[in-house]
Amino acid sequence: MSLARAYIWSYNTKKYVRQGENMKTKLTLRIDEDLIRWAKNYAAKIGKSVSSLVENYFSLLQVESKEEDKLPPKVASLKGILKNRKVDEDDYRKYLEEKYL
């Protein structure tokens, strides 16, 4: 199970500042115990903290969100429409030949 599937039931924030770094905010998450155990083991294996994993995940979501905001509405509505489908360039070429020739 990935961190993306974790349910965030509540949060509690407390601000603190580290010297020479941006202001960070503490976030308390209520997550399934097995998922927490897995996340801690995974973080230890790759030499990171669970906090940095969560921060990186949220950063990726933020980037994806900004990229989606840049798309025109028509294009945004088509994004991902072929996900998990076996369509390749040859299929598209065949479609265009049938349509225009």
C-alpha positions in Angstrom: 0.0 0.0 0.0 1.4 3.4 -0.9 1.4 6.6 1.2 -1.0 8.0 -1.3 -3.7 5.7 0.1 -3.3 6.8 3.6 -6.3 8.6 5.1 -5.6 11.8 6.8 -8.2 11.9 9.6 -7.0 14.9 11.4 -4.1 17.2 11.7 -2.5 19.4 14.4 0.0 22.1 13.5 2.8 23.6 15.5 5.3 26.0 14.0 9.0 25.8 14.6 12.0 27.2 12.9 15.4 25.5 12.2 18.4 27.8 11.8 19.1 28.6 8.2 16.1 26.7 6.8 12.6 27.7 5.7 9.9 27.7 8.3 8.5 24.2 8.7 5.2 23.2 10.3 4.7 20.0 12.3 1.8 17.9 11.0 0.2 15.0 13.0 -1.4 12.3 10.8 -3.7 9.5 12.0 -2.8 6.6 9.7 -3.4 2.8 9.8 -0.8 1.2 12.1 0.4 -1.4 9.5 0.9 1.4 7.0 3.0 3.4 9.5 5.1 0.3 10.2 5.6 -0.2 6.5 6.5 3.5 5.9 9.0 3.5 8.7 10.7 0.3 7.3 10.7 1.7 3.8 12.1 5.1 4.9 14.9 3.3 6.8 15.8 1.2 3.8 16.2 4.3 1.6 17.8 6.4 4.3 15.1 9.0 4.6 12.6 10.0 7.2 8.9 9.3 7.0 8.4 13.1 7.2 10.6 13.7 4.1 8.6 11.0 2.2 5.3 12.7 3.0 6.8 16.1 2.1 8.1 14.8 -1.2 4.8 13.2 -2.0 2.9 16.4 -1.3 5.4 18.3 -3.4 4.8 16.0 -6.3 1.0 16.5 -6.0 1.6 20.3 -6.0 3.7 20.1 -9.2 1.1 17.9 -10.9 -1.7 20.2 -9.8 0.2 23.2 -11.3 0.8 21.4 -14.6 -2.9 20.5 -14.9 -3.8 24.1 -14.2 -1.8 25.1 -17.3 -3.7 22.8 -19.7 -6.6 24.2 -21.7 -9.9 22.8 -20.5 -10.4 20.6 -23.6 -6.9 19.1 -23.3 -7.3 18.6 -19.5 -10.5 16.7 -20.1 -8.7 14.3 -22.4 -5.7 13.7 -20.0 -5.4 10.1 -19.0 -8.3 8.9 -21.2 -6.1 6.1 -22.7 -4.5 5.1 -19.5 -4.2 1.3 -19.1 -5.2 0.7 -22.7 -3.1 -1.0 -25.3 -3.0 1.7 -27.9 0.2 2.5 -29.8 1.4 4.5 -32.7 0.4 1.9 -35.3 -3.2 2.0 -34.0 -3.3 5.7 -34.4 -1.7 5.6 -37.9 -4.4 3.0 -38.9 -7.1 5.2 -37.5 -5.9 8.2 -39.5 -5.5 6.2 -42.7 -9.1 4.9 -42.4 -10.4 8.4 -41.7 -8.6 10.4 -44.3 -7.8 7.9 -47.1 
